[in-house]
Structure formats: structure tokens, C-alpha cells
Amino acid sequence: MARLNLWRWAVLGLAGLYFLVPLAASVVFTVDVPGQGVTLDAYTQIFSTGGFGSSLLLSLELAAATIAVVLLLMVPAMVALRLGSPRLRPVVEVVCSLPLVVPPIAFVAGVGTVLKWGPEHLSRTPLFQTFVAIQDPGFPVVLVLAYVVMALPFVYRALDAGLRSVDVGTLVEAARSCGAGWPQALIRAVLPNLRGALLNASFLTLALVLGEFTVAQLLGFQPFAVWIVNVSGSQAQLSVAVSVLSLLVTWALLLVLAGFGGRTRPTPRG
């Protein structure tokens, strides 16, 4: 037993070094300026650099919209799949896993082709304005649609794990026997028991949107990840400082998520 505990601590120590050493090196790079010593100028300049606020706000808006859309699509579909058509589960699993197989560069190439084809062939139809609207730089809806597809594998896994841990059929039947309709049964009986799964799916989607670069860059938009890369071309210390700050924010969100997901209501005893 002592030897097993020793190996556990050794593995944890190596894993900690693997993650903390690059982070520490990045922090030293941002605060150690040759000829000036230790300074926090790289971090104080973040909030005054052009494009920081707008790009971060855009990424957060895209993340919120993506989370809302993907959950509205997947939660009813997963519940209906578990209640009415469990044999279709392998088919849905394969379809939701396809974004992991298709490289992002191929995916965005297909999206770009459609966006170029649409205005050329639909210029005299009402759909032309739709193609223009979804590419608005202020809020590119096309990125939300792309991120929903890319988030499907992670959301599916999180929701599937949550649904496996509860008896959805019994919950729905109990709610229906009390006079609740299907939407009310889903909202009041099923969703409260999927809080952890919903939080996990939301966090994974948030992390994906905040860190996604390829699709946004090739489509010509500038959310937070693209802004970081553009800044790194001229201000290396500033870009690393922004990356460190975004990583710390992501970790903080993960801790908050773990705190909310770990809270469970006490089971009443009769």
C-alpha cells in the first residue's frame, strides 16, 4: 500500500510539473524585461490594447449563443432518444462524433464554399439577405452555427453520461401522472437532475469557443483567439500575458463549475 501511494504521488508530481513548468516559464517571460527587471507592464497594457474588449465580448457572446442553441437542440433530442428510440442511439452517437473526424480546415473550407456560392446564385431571392446577415462582423451567426456543430461530440458525451445516471422514464411518468405536459415534465423533472451534465456541456462549449482559431480566422472574423494571435505578431510579451490570463480565467470557470456540479440536494428521509 505504501508503495502504491508513493507511485500515486510520483505520477501526480510529474503531471503537476508538466502543466506548471510551462505556465511558470510563460509568467516569467511576461514579467522579466531585460534592462528593467520585474514589471507588470504586459498585464496592465492588456486592458488598454485596441481590440481586447471588443474581441473578448464577441467571444463571450458567441459562447453564450452557442451554448443556448446546442442545449436547446440536444437536450430534447437526447431525452426523446432515451425514452422512445433507444435503438437509434448508435446512429445519433456516430452523427454527433463526425466533427471529431472531419478536420477543422476541411470543415471551414466547406462552410466558406457555401458562403461564396449563396450570394452568387441567390442574389435575386430573399435568401440573399440571410447570407449577408449571418456574416455580420458585429455578431457572425455563421460562427455560432459552426461552433454548434463542433461542440456536438462534447455535448453529446456530457448529456449521455448525465442521462445514464438518472431514471428518465420514471421521472417523466411521475410528472405526467401529476398533470404536467411534456415541456413541463422536461423542465421541472428532468433538467434539475441533469444539472451537472448541463454544466459540463456548457463549460466544454465555452472552452471550445474561447479557444477556437481556425474557423474564425479563415472566415475573416476576429474573436478573442484570433485577436491574441494577431497581437503576438508585434507584441510577444503582451500576447503571452493575455494567454496566461485567459488560462487562469478558464481554470477559475472550471473550479466554479466543479463547485456547482458537486453540490447535491440532500435526499429527504421519510
Phi and psi restraints in degrees (value plus and minus 20) as a CYANA .aco file:
   2 ALA   PHI     -82.9   -42.9
   2 ALA   PSI     -60.5   -20.5
   3 ARG   PHI     -86.0   -46.0
   3 ARG   PSI     -57.0   -17.0
   4 LEU   PHI     -85.1   -45.1
   4 LEU   PSI     -62.9   -22.9
   5 ASN   PHI     -83.4   -43.4
   5 ASN   PSI     -56.4   -16.4
   6 LEU   PHI     -83.7   -43.7
   6 LEU   PSI     -63.2   -23.2
   7 TRP   PHI     -85.2   -45.2
   7 TRP   PSI     -57.1   -17.1
   8 ARG   PHI     -81.6   -41.6
   8 ARG   PSI     -66.9   -26.9
   9 TRP   PHI     -86.6   -46.6
   9 TRP   PSI     -53.7   -13.7
  10 ALA   PHI     -86.0   -46.0
  10 ALA   PSI     -63.9   -23.9
  11 VAL   PHI     -84.9   -44.9
  11 VAL   PSI     -64.3   -24.3
  12 LEU   PHI     -82.1   -42.1
  12 LEU   PSI     -59.0   -19.0
  13 GLY   PHI     -85.0   -45.0
  13 GLY   PSI     -63.3   -23.3
  14 LEU   PHI     -84.2   -44.2
  14 LEU   PSI     -60.7   -20.7
  15 ALA   PHI     -84.3   -44.3
  15 ALA   PSI     -60.3   -20.3
  16 GLY   PHI     -83.1   -43.1
  16 GLY   PSI     -62.4   -22.4
  17 LEU   PHI     -84.2   -44.2
  17 LEU   PSI     -58.4   -18.4
  18 TYR   PHI     -81.1   -41.1
  18 TYR   PSI     -57.2   -17.2
  19 PHE   PHI    -109.8   -69.8
  19 PHE   PSI     -56.3   -16.3
  20 LEU   PHI    -102.8   -62.8
  20 LEU   PSI     -52.6   -12.6
  21 VAL   PHI     -83.3   -43.3
  21 VAL   PSI     -68.3   -28.3
  22 PRO   PHI     -82.0   -42.0
  22 PRO   PSI     -56.9   -16.9
  23 LEU   PHI     -85.4   -45.4
  23 LEU   PSI     -63.2   -23.2
  24 ALA   PHI     -83.4   -43.4
  24 ALA   PSI     -60.4   -20.4
  25 ALA   PHI     -82.4   -42.4
  25 ALA   PSI     -58.0   -18.0
  26 SER   PHI     -86.1   -46.1
  26 SER   PSI     -61.9   -21.9
  27 VAL   PHI     -83.6   -43.6
  27 VAL   PSI     -63.6   -23.6
  28 VAL   PHI     -81.4   -41.4
  28 VAL   PSI     -60.3   -20.3
  29 PHE   PHI     -82.3   -42.3
  29 PHE   PSI     -54.3   -14.3
  30 THR   PHI    -101.0   -61.0
  30 THR   PSI     -45.3    -5.3
  31 VAL   PHI    -124.5   -84.5
  31 VAL   PSI     -35.7     4.3
  32 ASP   PHI    -118.9   -78.9
  32 ASP   PSI      84.5   124.5
  33 VAL   PHI    -124.8   -84.8
  33 VAL   PSI     102.6   142.6
  34 PRO   PHI     -77.7   -37.7
  34 PRO   PSI     108.7   148.7
  35 GLY   PHI      68.1   108.1
  35 GLY   PSI     -34.4     5.6
  36 GLN   PHI    -138.0   -98.0
  36 GLN   PSI     -37.1     2.9
  37 GLY   PHI      63.1   103.1
  37 GLY   PSI    -168.3  -128.3
  38 VAL   PHI    -104.1   -64.1
  38 VAL   PSI     106.9   146.9
  39 THR   PHI    -166.7  -126.7
  39 THR   PSI     131.3   171.3
  40 LEU   PHI    -125.7   -85.7
  40 LEU   PSI       1.9    41.9
  41 ASP   PHI     -80.4   -40.4
  41 ASP   PSI     -55.7   -15.7
  42 ALA   PHI     -82.3   -42.3
  42 ALA   PSI     -54.6   -14.6
  43 TYR   PHI    -101.9   -61.9
  43 TYR   PSI     -54.5   -14.5
  44 THR   PHI     -91.6   -51.6
  44 THR   PSI     -44.8    -4.8
  45 GLN   PHI     -99.0   -59.0
  45 GLN   PSI     -33.3     6.7
  46 ILE   PHI     -78.7   -38.7
  46 ILE   PSI     -67.1   -27.1
  47 PHE   PHI     -95.4   -55.4
  47 PHE   PSI     -36.2     3.8
  48 SER   PHI    -121.4   -81.4
  48 SER   PSI     -24.0    16.0
  49 THR   PHI     -96.0   -56.0
  49 THR   PSI     116.4   156.4
  50 GLY   PHI     -82.5   -42.5
  50 GLY   PSI     112.3   152.3
  51 GLY   PHI      74.1   114.1
  51 GLY   PSI     -30.6     9.4
  52 PHE   PHI     -84.6   -44.6
  52 PHE   PSI     -74.7   -34.7
  53 GLY   PHI     -83.8   -43.8
  53 GLY   PSI     -64.5   -24.5
  54 SER   PHI     -87.2   -47.2
  54 SER   PSI     -60.1   -20.1
  55 SER   PHI     -89.6   -49.6
  55 SER   PSI     -60.7   -20.7
  56 LEU   PHI     -86.3   -46.3
  56 LEU   PSI     -61.9   -21.9
  57 LEU   PHI     -83.5   -43.5
  57 LEU   PSI     -60.1   -20.1
  58 LEU   PHI     -82.4   -42.4
  58 LEU   PSI     -63.8   -23.8
  59 SER   PHI     -83.6   -43.6
  59 SER   PSI     -61.0   -21.0
  60 LEU   PHI     -86.2   -46.2
  60 LEU   PSI     -58.7   -18.7
  61 GLU   PHI     -85.4   -45.4
  61 GLU   PSI     -63.4   -23.4
  62 LEU   PHI     -82.7   -42.7
  62 LEU   PSI     -59.8   -19.8
  63 ALA   PHI     -84.8   -44.8
  63 ALA   PSI     -63.7   -23.7
  64 ALA   PHI     -83.3   -43.3
  64 ALA   PSI     -64.4   -24.4
  65 ALA   PHI     -85.8   -45.8
  65 ALA   PSI     -60.3   -20.3
  66 THR   PHI     -84.6   -44.6
  66 THR   PSI     -63.3   -23.3
  67 ILE   PHI     -81.6   -41.6
  67 ILE   PSI     -64.4   -24.4
  68 ALA   PHI     -82.8   -42.8
  68 ALA   PSI     -65.6   -25.6
  69 VAL   PHI     -87.8   -47.8
  69 VAL   PSI     -66.1   -26.1
  70 VAL   PHI     -88.9   -48.9
  70 VAL   PSI     -54.2   -14.2
  71 LEU   PHI     -92.9   -52.9
  71 LEU   PSI     -57.9   -17.9
  72 LEU   PHI     -83.6   -43.6
  72 LEU   PSI     -50.6   -10.6
  73 LEU   PHI    -100.9   -60.9
  73 LEU   PSI     -64.3   -24.3
  74 MET   PHI    -105.5   -65.5
  74 MET   PSI     -56.9   -16.9
  75 VAL   PHI     -83.1   -43.1
  75 VAL   PSI     -73.0   -33.0
  76 PRO   PHI     -81.8   -41.8
  76 PRO   PSI     -57.2   -17.2
  77 ALA   PHI     -85.1   -45.1
  77 ALA   PSI     -62.4   -22.4
  78 MET   PHI     -88.3   -48.3
  78 MET   PSI     -59.2   -19.2
  79 VAL   PHI     -86.1   -46.1
  79 VAL   PSI     -64.7   -24.7
  80 ALA   PHI     -83.3   -43.3
  80 ALA   PSI     -57.3   -17.3
  81 LEU   PHI     -84.3   -44.3
  81 LEU   PSI     -60.6   -20.6
  82 ARG   PHI     -93.2   -53.2
  82 ARG   PSI     -52.6   -12.6
  83 LEU   PHI    -104.2   -64.2
  83 LEU   PSI     -63.1   -23.1
  84 GLY   PHI    -128.8   -88.8
  84 GLY   PSI     -50.5   -10.5
  85 SER   PHI    -157.6  -117.6
  85 SER   PSI      45.3    85.3
  86 PRO   PHI     -84.3   -44.3
  86 PRO   PSI     -41.1    -1.1
  87 ARG   PHI     -91.9   -51.9
  87 ARG   PSI     -39.8     0.2
  88 LEU   PHI    -103.8   -63.8
  88 LEU   PSI     -21.7    18.3
  89 ARG   PHI     -77.2   -37.2
  89 ARG   PSI     -65.1   -25.1
  90 PRO   PHI     -80.6   -40.6
  90 PRO   PSI     -56.0   -16.0
  91 VAL   PHI     -86.0   -46.0
  91 VAL   PSI     -66.2   -26.2
  92 VAL   PHI     -84.8   -44.8
  92 VAL   PSI     -57.8   -17.8
  93 GLU   PHI     -82.7   -42.7
  93 GLU   PSI     -62.3   -22.3
  94 VAL   PHI     -85.9   -45.9
  94 VAL   PSI     -63.3   -23.3
  95 VAL   PHI     -83.2   -43.2
  95 VAL   PSI     -63.4   -23.4
  96 CYS   PHI     -91.2   -51.2
  96 CYS   PSI     -39.9     0.1
  97 SER   PHI    -109.4   -69.4
  97 SER   PSI     -28.8    11.2
  98 LEU   PHI     -78.3   -38.3
  98 LEU   PSI     -57.2   -17.2
  99 PRO   PHI     -79.1   -39.1
  99 PRO   PSI     -42.1    -2.1
 100 LEU   PHI     -95.8   -55.8
 100 LEU   PSI     -43.3    -3.3
 101 VAL   PHI    -107.4   -67.4
 101 VAL   PSI     -58.6   -18.6
 102 VAL   PHI    -100.6   -60.6
 102 VAL   PSI     102.7   142.7
 103 PRO   PHI     -83.2   -43.2
 103 PRO   PSI     125.0   165.0
 104 PRO   PHI     -77.2   -37.2
 104 PRO   PSI     -54.1   -14.1
 105 ILE   PHI     -86.1   -46.1
 105 ILE   PSI     -57.5   -17.5
 106 ALA   PHI     -91.7   -51.7
 106 ALA   PSI     -57.9   -17.9
 107 PHE   PHI     -82.9   -42.9
 107 PHE   PSI     -67.5   -27.5
 108 VAL   PHI     -90.4   -50.4
 108 VAL   PSI     -48.2    -8.2
 109 ALA   PHI     -84.3   -44.3
 109 ALA   PSI     -60.4   -20.4
 110 GLY   PHI     -86.3   -46.3
 110 GLY   PSI     -61.7   -21.7
 111 VAL   PHI     -83.5   -43.5
 111 VAL   PSI     -63.5   -23.5
 112 GLY   PHI     -83.0   -43.0
 112 GLY   PSI     -57.5   -17.5
 113 THR   PHI     -83.1   -43.1
 113 THR   PSI     -62.4   -22.4
 114 VAL   PHI     -85.2   -45.2
 114 VAL   PSI     -61.9   -21.9
 115 LEU   PHI     -85.3   -45.3
 115 LEU   PSI     -51.7   -11.7
 116 LYS   PHI     -98.9   -58.9
 116 LYS   PSI     -54.0   -14.0
 117 TRP   PHI     -90.8   -50.8
 117 TRP   PSI     -57.2   -17.2
 118 GLY   PHI     -78.3   -38.3
 118 GLY   PSI     -77.6   -37.6
 119 PRO   PHI     -81.1   -41.1
 119 PRO   PSI     -51.1   -11.1
 120 GLU   PHI     -90.6   -50.6
 120 GLU   PSI     -55.5   -15.5
 121 HIS   PHI    -123.5   -83.5
 121 HIS   PSI     -33.0     7.0
 122 LEU   PHI    -139.5   -99.5
 122 LEU   PSI       2.5    42.5
 123 SER   PHI     -84.3   -44.3
 123 SER   PSI     -44.6    -4.6
 124 ARG   PHI    -124.8   -84.8
 124 ARG   PSI      -3.2    36.8
 125 THR   PHI    -140.2  -100.2
 125 THR   PSI     141.4   181.4
 126 PRO   PHI     -81.7   -41.7
 126 PRO   PSI     -41.3    -1.3
 127 LEU   PHI     -88.4   -48.4
 127 LEU   PSI     -36.1     3.9
 128 PHE   PHI     -80.7   -40.7
 128 PHE   PSI     -63.2   -23.2
 129 GLN   PHI     -85.6   -45.6
 129 GLN   PSI     -49.1    -9.1
 130 THR   PHI     -85.8   -45.8
 130 THR   PSI     -63.1   -23.1
 131 PHE   PHI     -83.7   -43.7
 131 PHE   PSI     -54.6   -14.6
 132 VAL   PHI     -90.7   -50.7
 132 VAL   PSI     -62.1   -22.1
 133 ALA   PHI     -86.5   -46.5
 133 ALA   PSI     -59.7   -19.7
 134 ILE   PHI     -92.9   -52.9
 134 ILE   PSI     -27.8    12.2
 135 GLN   PHI    -129.1   -89.1
 135 GLN   PSI      -1.2    38.8
 136 ASP   PHI     -83.4   -43.4
 136 ASP   PSI     101.6   141.6
 137 PRO   PHI     -81.4   -41.4
 137 PRO   PSI     -46.2    -6.2
 138 GLY   PHI     -84.0   -44.0
 138 GLY   PSI     -57.8   -17.8
 139 PHE   PHI    -173.8  -133.8
 139 PHE   PSI      69.2   109.2
 140 PRO   PHI     -93.0   -53.0
 140 PRO   PSI      81.3   121.3
 141 VAL   PHI     -82.2   -42.2
 141 VAL   PSI     -48.6    -8.6
 142 VAL   PHI     -82.2   -42.2
 142 VAL   PSI     -52.0   -12.0
 143 LEU   PHI     -88.8   -48.8
 143 LEU   PSI     -57.5   -17.5
 144 VAL   PHI     -81.5   -41.5
 144 VAL   PSI     -64.5   -24.5
 145 LEU   PHI     -83.2   -43.2
 145 LEU   PSI     -61.2   -21.2
 146 ALA   PHI     -86.4   -46.4
 146 ALA   PSI     -61.7   -21.7
 147 TYR   PHI     -88.5   -48.5
 147 TYR   PSI     -52.0   -12.0
 148 VAL   PHI     -81.3   -41.3
 148 VAL   PSI     -63.8   -23.8
 149 VAL   PHI     -84.2   -44.2
 149 VAL   PSI     -63.3   -23.3
 150 MET   PHI     -88.3   -48.3
 150 MET   PSI     -46.4    -6.4
 151 ALA   PHI    -106.2   -66.2
 151 ALA   PSI     -29.9    10.1
 152 LEU   PHI     -74.6   -34.6
 152 LEU   PSI     -66.0   -26.0
 153 PRO   PHI     -80.3   -40.3
 153 PRO   PSI     -60.8   -20.8
 154 PHE   PHI     -93.0   -53.0
 154 PHE   PSI     -61.7   -21.7
 155 VAL   PHI     -86.5   -46.5
 155 VAL   PSI     -60.0   -20.0
 156 TYR   PHI     -81.4   -41.4
 156 TYR   PSI     -67.1   -27.1
 157 ARG   PHI     -82.8   -42.8
 157 ARG   PSI     -62.9   -22.9
 158 ALA   PHI     -84.9   -44.9
 158 ALA   PSI     -65.3   -25.3
 159 LEU   PHI     -89.6   -49.6
 159 LEU   PSI     -56.9   -16.9
 160 ASP   PHI     -83.9   -43.9
 160 ASP   PSI     -61.5   -21.5
 161 ALA   PHI     -84.0   -44.0
 161 ALA   PSI     -59.5   -19.5
 162 GLY   PHI     -87.5   -47.5
 162 GLY   PSI     -60.5   -20.5
 163 LEU   PHI     -88.8   -48.8
 163 LEU   PSI     -50.1   -10.1
 164 ARG   PHI     -88.9   -48.9
 164 ARG   PSI     -43.6    -3.6
 165 SER   PHI    -108.7   -68.7
 165 SER   PSI     -25.6    14.4
 166 VAL   PHI    -148.4  -108.4
 166 VAL   PSI     135.9   175.9
 167 ASP   PHI    -111.0   -71.0
 167 ASP   PSI      68.9   108.9
 168 VAL   PHI     -83.8   -43.8
 168 VAL   PSI     -60.8   -20.8
 169 GLY   PHI     -79.8   -39.8
 169 GLY   PSI     -65.4   -25.4
 170 THR   PHI     -84.9   -44.9
 170 THR   PSI     -61.0   -21.0
 171 LEU   PHI     -82.4   -42.4
 171 LEU   PSI     -64.6   -24.6
 172 VAL   PHI     -87.8   -47.8
 172 VAL   PSI     -61.5   -21.5
 173 GLU   PHI     -84.0   -44.0
 173 GLU   PSI     -59.2   -19.2
 174 ALA   PHI     -85.2   -45.2
 174 ALA   PSI     -62.4   -22.4
 175 ALA   PHI     -86.5   -46.5
 175 ALA   PSI     -60.1   -20.1
 176 ARG   PHI     -87.0   -47.0
 176 ARG   PSI     -56.8   -16.8
 177 SER   PHI     -87.8   -47.8
 177 SER   PSI     -41.6    -1.6
 178 CYS   PHI    -109.3   -69.3
 178 CYS   PSI     -14.9    25.1
 179 GLY   PHI      77.6   117.6
 179 GLY   PSI     -13.8    26.2
 180 ALA   PHI    -100.0   -60.0
 180 ALA   PSI     124.4   164.4
 181 GLY   PHI     -99.1   -59.1
 181 GLY   PSI     156.0   196.0
 182 TRP   PHI     -81.1   -41.1
 182 TRP   PSI     -67.7   -27.7
 183 PRO   PHI     -80.8   -40.8
 183 PRO   PSI     -61.8   -21.8
 184 GLN   PHI     -86.4   -46.4
 184 GLN   PSI     -58.0   -18.0
 185 ALA   PHI     -84.5   -44.5
 185 ALA   PSI     -58.9   -18.9
 186 LEU   PHI     -86.7   -46.7
 186 LEU   PSI     -63.0   -23.0
 187 ILE   PHI     -95.1   -55.1
 187 ILE   PSI     -62.0   -22.0
 188 ARG   PHI    -113.3   -73.3
 188 ARG   PSI     -43.6    -3.6
 189 ALA   PHI    -127.4   -87.4
 189 ALA   PSI     -60.5   -20.5
 190 VAL   PHI    -110.5   -70.5
 190 VAL   PSI     -69.6   -29.6
 191 LEU   PHI     -79.0   -39.0
 191 LEU   PSI     -61.8   -21.8
 192 PRO   PHI     -78.8   -38.8
 192 PRO   PSI     -48.4    -8.4
 193 ASN   PHI    -105.2   -65.2
 193 ASN   PSI     -25.7    14.3
 194 LEU   PHI    -130.0   -90.0
 194 LEU   PSI       0.8    40.8
 195 ARG   PHI     -78.6   -38.6
 195 ARG   PSI     -65.7   -25.7
 196 GLY   PHI     -83.2   -43.2
 196 GLY   PSI     -62.9   -22.9
 197 ALA   PHI     -85.6   -45.6
 197 ALA   PSI     -59.9   -19.9
 198 LEU   PHI     -85.2   -45.2
 198 LEU   PSI     -59.7   -19.7
 199 LEU   PHI     -86.8   -46.8
 199 LEU   PSI     -60.9   -20.9
 200 ASN   PHI     -83.0   -43.0
 200 ASN   PSI     -64.7   -24.7
 201 ALA   PHI     -83.2   -43.2
 201 ALA   PSI     -60.6   -20.6
 202 SER   PHI     -85.7   -45.7
 202 SER   PSI     -62.0   -22.0
 203 PHE   PHI     -87.2   -47.2
 203 PHE   PSI     -62.3   -22.3
 204 LEU   PHI     -82.8   -42.8
 204 LEU   PSI     -59.1   -19.1
 205 THR   PHI     -87.5   -47.5
 205 THR   PSI     -61.5   -21.5
 206 LEU   PHI     -80.8   -40.8
 206 LEU   PSI     -65.4   -25.4
 207 ALA   PHI     -83.0   -43.0
 207 ALA   PSI     -59.1   -19.1
 208 LEU   PHI     -83.5   -43.5
 208 LEU   PSI     -66.0   -26.0
 209 VAL   PHI     -87.9   -47.9
 209 VAL   PSI     -62.4   -22.4
 210 LEU   PHI     -86.0   -46.0
 210 LEU   PSI     -50.4   -10.4
 211 GLY   PHI    -121.0   -81.0
 211 GLY   PSI     -22.8    17.2
 212 GLU   PHI     -94.8   -54.8
 212 GLU   PSI     113.3   153.3
 213 PHE   PHI    -143.8  -103.8
 213 PHE   PSI     -64.1   -24.1
 214 THR   PHI     -80.5   -40.5
 214 THR   PSI     -72.1   -32.1
 215 VAL   PHI     -83.4   -43.4
 215 VAL   PSI     -66.9   -26.9
 216 ALA   PHI     -84.9   -44.9
 216 ALA   PSI     -61.5   -21.5
 217 GLN   PHI     -85.5   -45.5
 217 GLN   PSI     -66.9   -26.9
 218 LEU   PHI     -91.9   -51.9
 218 LEU   PSI     -44.0    -4.0
 219 LEU   PHI    -107.7   -67.7
 219 LEU   PSI     -25.5    14.5
 220 GLY   PHI      69.0   109.0
 220 GLY   PSI       2.4    42.4
 221 PHE   PHI    -128.7   -88.7
 221 PHE   PSI     145.3   185.3
 222 GLN   PHI    -151.1  -111.1
 222 GLN   PSI      53.7    93.7
 223 PRO   PHI     -96.9   -56.9
 223 PRO   PSI    -188.1  -148.1
 224 PHE   PHI     -83.0   -43.0
 224 PHE   PSI     -64.1   -24.1
 225 ALA   PHI     -84.0   -44.0
 225 ALA   PSI     -59.5   -19.5
 226 VAL   PHI     -88.1   -48.1
 226 VAL   PSI     -57.8   -17.8
 227 TRP   PHI     -82.4   -42.4
 227 TRP   PSI     -60.3   -20.3
 228 ILE   PHI     -80.6   -40.6
 228 ILE   PSI     -64.5   -24.5
 229 VAL   PHI     -85.9   -45.9
 229 VAL   PSI     -60.1   -20.1
 230 ASN   PHI     -85.2   -45.2
 230 ASN   PSI     -59.0   -19.0
 231 VAL   PHI     -87.9   -47.9
 231 VAL   PSI     -54.1   -14.1
 232 SER   PHI     -83.7   -43.7
 232 SER   PSI     -39.6     0.4
 233 GLY   PHI     -88.2   -48.2
 233 GLY   PSI     -47.8    -7.8
 234 SER   PHI    -139.3   -99.3
 234 SER   PSI     -43.5    -3.5
 235 GLN   PHI    -153.4  -113.4
 235 GLN   PSI      66.6   106.6
 236 ALA   PHI     -84.7   -44.7
 236 ALA   PSI     -66.1   -26.1
 237 GLN   PHI     -82.9   -42.9
 237 GLN   PSI     -59.8   -19.8
 238 LEU   PHI     -84.2   -44.2
 238 LEU   PSI     -62.5   -22.5
 239 SER   PHI     -85.0   -45.0
 239 SER   PSI     -60.0   -20.0
 240 VAL   PHI     -87.1   -47.1
 240 VAL   PSI     -57.6   -17.6
 241 ALA   PHI     -83.4   -43.4
 241 ALA   PSI     -60.8   -20.8
 242 VAL   PHI     -84.8   -44.8
 242 VAL   PSI     -60.3   -20.3
 243 SER   PHI     -83.4   -43.4
 243 SER   PSI     -62.6   -22.6
 244 VAL   PHI     -83.2   -43.2
 244 VAL   PSI     -63.7   -23.7
 245 LEU   PHI     -83.1   -43.1
 245 LEU   PSI     -62.8   -22.8
 246 SER   PHI     -85.6   -45.6
 246 SER   PSI     -55.8   -15.8
 247 LEU   PHI     -85.4   -45.4
 247 LEU   PSI     -62.1   -22.1
 248 LEU   PHI     -85.2   -45.2
 248 LEU   PSI     -58.4   -18.4
 249 VAL   PHI     -84.0   -44.0
 249 VAL   PSI     -60.6   -20.6
 250 THR   PHI     -83.2   -43.2
 250 THR   PSI     -62.5   -22.5
 251 TRP   PHI     -82.9   -42.9
 251 TRP   PSI     -60.6   -20.6
 252 ALA   PHI     -82.1   -42.1
 252 ALA   PSI     -61.9   -21.9
 253 LEU   PHI     -83.1   -43.1
 253 LEU   PSI     -57.4   -17.4
 254 LEU   PHI     -84.4   -44.4
 254 LEU   PSI     -60.9   -20.9
 255 LEU   PHI     -85.5   -45.5
 255 LEU   PSI     -60.4   -20.4
 256 VAL   PHI     -83.1   -43.1
 256 VAL   PSI     -62.9   -22.9
 257 LEU   PHI     -81.2   -41.2
 257 LEU   PSI     -63.9   -23.9
 258 ALA   PHI     -82.9   -42.9
 258 ALA   PSI     -56.4   -16.4
 259 GLY   PHI     -85.9   -45.9
 259 GLY   PSI     -64.9   -24.9
 260 PHE   PHI     -89.0   -49.0
 260 PHE   PSI     -62.1   -22.1
 261 GLY   PHI     -89.0   -49.0
 261 GLY   PSI     -46.9    -6.9
 262 GLY   PHI    -102.2   -62.2
 262 GLY   PSI     -32.7     7.3
 263 ARG   PHI    -100.3   -60.3
 263 ARG   PSI     105.7   145.7
 264 THR   PHI    -145.0  -105.0
 264 THR   PSI     125.8   165.8
 265 ARG   PHI     -94.6   -54.6
 265 ARG   PSI     116.9   156.9
 266 PRO   PHI     -84.5   -44.5
 266 PRO   PSI     118.9   158.9
 267 THR   PHI     -98.5   -58.5
 267 THR   PSI     102.6   142.6
 268 PRO   PHI     -88.2   -48.2
 268 PRO   PSI     122.0   162.0
 269 ARG   PHI    -128.0   -88.0
 269 ARG   PSI     105.9   145.9
